Amino acid sequence: MMQDRLEAWITGHLALTLLAVDPVGLGGLHLRARAGPVRDAFLSRMPPALAPRRITPDIDDTALFGGVDIAATLAAGRVIRSTGLLSRPGTLMLTMAERCGPGLAARLAQALDSGAEQSLILLDEGADADERAPSTLTERLAFRVDLDGLRAQDLAELALGDPEIDAARTRLSSVTLPDEAMILLTETAARFGIGSLRAPWLACCAARAHAAVSHRNKVGEDDIQIAAQLVFAHRATVIPQGDEDAATPPEPEHDGDSGQDRDISDDLRLPQDMLIDAVKALLPPEVLAALSVPRTAPAGKGSGGAGQKRKGNRRGRPLPSRKGRADGQNRIDLIATLRAAAPWQPLRRKAQPDATGLLIRPSDIHVKRYQELSDRLVIFAVDASGSAAMARLAEAKGAIELMLAEAYARRDHVALITFRGDGAELALPPTRSLVQTKRQLAGLAGGGGTPLAAGLRMVADLAQRAQGQGLSPALALLTDGRANVPLPGRTGRAAAAEDAYLMAGLVAAMNMPGAVIDTAMRPQPDLAKLAQTLRAAYVPLPRADAQGLSRAIGTALEG
Amino acid sequence: MRQPFPFSAIVGQTEMKQAMILTAVDPGIGGVLVFGDRGTGKSTAVRALAALLPPIRALVGSPTNAATAEDHPDWAEPVSGKSHDVPTPVIDLPLGATEDRVVGALDIERALTRGEKAFEPGLLARANRGYLYIDEVNLLEDHIVDLLLDVAQSGENVIEREGLSIRHDARFVLVGSGNPEEGELRPQLLDRFGLSVEVRSPTDIDERVEVIRRRAAFDTQPEAFLKKWRAKDTKIRKAILSGRAALGSVEASDAALRDCAELCVALGSDGLRGELTLLRTARALAAYEGSDAVTRDHLRRVAPMSLSHRLRRDPLDEAGSASRVLRTVEDVFA
């Protein structure tokens, strides 16, 4: 374990060095570490060639792109423009990158793509796997370094000197990349299931940078191996099949240090398996764990959608305007600004007798604020089949009534879909009315097969409609077992299961929080799998009353 | 700014390239939606296409790239009347852009410092006569997408807010891209994009290697690389220009119209936009290829991109809607 940590430290440094050599080609570095002495130590060894400028996730457009500096303009009485950080080439360091919103991510990605000679270092302090920097950005950066679990006393001193980095920079343009190297890296990326073509290209850049650092004018096998390790390890989505002894990767067969200096034109036949083993050895443990089960949450928080509504200052219910800065994102409340300035006019006029017009100071500026609250729609999809028995249905009804009772405070709407026999039924359209609900729920019937697929399809339809209306849907699926009725037009149990998973995929793509409540007497592994496909929490709840159910759903959906 | 990657050097992705070329031939087709994985060259293709098009002639200092003094909006500062060549604009619309920034708003700076009511044009003005590119259009807020599609269709941006009443030309080709895994676009919005194509990362190793190879050549020796592909780019540009000229004279027989209608009925696409776009795209393809009438072959080739996003989604059909369109085309044209 100790060895692994040290390895992370060393590869981190290597990545930093390579980045300093070719910042534009490599895009940047995604550093996952909590703030602390280890991260500070790592960043303090940053080669001066990078000299990053720090930005935070709430940086405004004016600071990034430049624009009219309203505060300075008002103070000076003439137009003053500020230059944006992106207008100068260099390295930006985004702190708290896990909180970076999709808007900023898109702008930074655009800057990285535009060839404006920018590179980016993301300081990602996410605590768990779900909390991470936006994938729009991480996809464009060559490296990821994970320093978690490292202790300050483990650290070793190993940075390259600046003159060496400068020399490597000048050498970089003359480093050639043999065709075989490109083929090798591309094939390796494909075998690790990396779809994006940026990965092999970034690896090519990394290999060139490494060759430049190692005083070579041609990319050799060491360069390729290191580039593949640095760039592919954290991107892998599958473990290449074919060799089961992944635990003990064979030692790469180097014949001593002299091997580095060989002319590699004809012996660049680094066996691909060896390269794959090398990358495998560096696969982070959590990736291996995630790969052993189907991928569960590729979207989620990593990408963030505009669908979730939040408090903003652009639309929604207006709030009183407040003093603020004009940063290009806010809308200035002119009336309030003038009102704030009005009482001071005589005083200011005395100070500036020759000024004409209104005398407005930056401190007068008021910005509009809006509050946008999104209502949540909890969709109950309840299995009303014979097996699920009437008791379950009654509990679901109870839970719905309980949730509705709190709905006003929590801004919840509730809808109920039941599925039984050969189809699904929207028993209760989205509503917040308790009275209406009670009346509707009274006459619900149960019995028949379990058409899970039909139920999920209706969930998807309803959720999509709800999203269109600005609601944030959430799903609570109550069932006790396997699907046994397929969608119309197909027959058989196998088809039923297949359809259910297909529809679950459709629901999962809508990216809503959810919970699968297993109401069977014994937890069903099938349902856990379905929950995984749905990207929903799995809650086995063999005996529940309405209150317990409501609580369980509440916690599962909050999480 | 460095030169964009040459359009003709983009490996594969023929459908995407074709769709983009057709909107360049006839901007009235109404935009392209490109859905696909990350790192498949979506944004590269848009930028490359704009670089390939001939520069437009615009008045110096005109905020909307107006070609003549009549087109120059009256709210803007008067211009000298001199014009210059500018490259076809490609404007990026970033996620999280405010409505103010997109449509334009009261010029706060002038309002506060000089007490004047003036209009500060937004991204739509700058995109006039060019391309508006939105990455991750599926994550853009719905009201902005709505607004964009409205403007794209009418070719005019109308601003009625903060005491301003202003309109200006905004004729642009909307190119949206996104990754469907991260969220869908509402069907109402889908339908209003003219064409839609799906791109995938190439699975063939040789093709992937070729992508990397060209990218390496482009990055290490940009001049040589650009020179190598210039001839092909020029060929495409000439074909686009002659296609634009020939567009009016391409004939669409009644039989072709009938084919369009039958196809759309067979596919059950809602509304009449399907037929209109199909015909328009087929016509653009015919013009681009130098034929003087729309044939079944043209229709067959553009049907997937102009119809696949207008179908009711059938989640059980794993093959995707494009192949469903193709199947129906074969049935109808049999």
Interface residues (C-beta under 8 A of the other chain):
Chain A: G25 D61 V68 I70 T73 L74 G77 R78 V79 G101 P102 G103 L104 A105 A106 R107 A109 Q110 D113 S114 G115 A116 S135 T136 E139 S173 L177 D179 M182 I183 L185 T186 E187 A189 A190 G195 S196 L197 R198 A199 P200 W201 C204 C205 P298 A299 S303 G304 G305 A306 G307 R314 R315 A326 G328 Q329 R331 I332 L334 T337 G357 L358 I360 R457 A460 Q464 G468 L487 D499 L502 M503 L506 A509 M510 N511
Chain B: M1 R2 D37 R38 G39 T40 G41 S43 D92 P94 L95 G96 A97 T98 E99 D100 R101 A105 L106 I108 E109 A111 L112 T113 R114 G115 D135 E136 L139 L140 E141 D142 H143 E162 N179 P180 E181 E182 G183 E184 R186 S201 P202 T203 I205 R208 V209 V211 I212 R213 R215 A216 D219 T220 P315 L316 E318
